[in-house]
């Protein structure tokens, strides 16, 4: 009886582990510094999602756009995705300057509204910024446009 119970618990635990590891509908967000290190090694563009806790359109995009399986797949496989709180006082290096995330958002990347996205080359220089709430279709189109210039932009 105890062996059967132990075996049953083992199967249940394995099921939970497999379910957690196979969530393809979730974007796997990295910290900014980790992402920049990975980008250099993997030769990928860094997709930075700028958000704030108070930003309602940001939460809607989290649920509807980043929760979409197709969007998550493209971001996870072809980019290094990062989420940065626009109000954060954490220091990062943006375009070669060590500043708080808040200063990178407003001064270096010159963003004025949320949600916003920054595309960063593996060498750490920003390529472009977008400030707009998007649908799944809009985001997939934008990501594919980015990928069409990937080789050129990675060399920057």
PyMOL commands that set and color helices and strands:
alter all, ss='L'
color gray80, all
select helices_A, chain A and resi 2-21+32-42+56-64+69-78+101-108+136-148+150-154
alter helices_A, ss='H'
color red, helices_A
select strands_A, chain A and resi 45-51+79-85+91-94+97-100+116-120+126-131
alter strands_A, ss='S'
color yellow, strands_A
deselect
rebuild
show_as cartoon
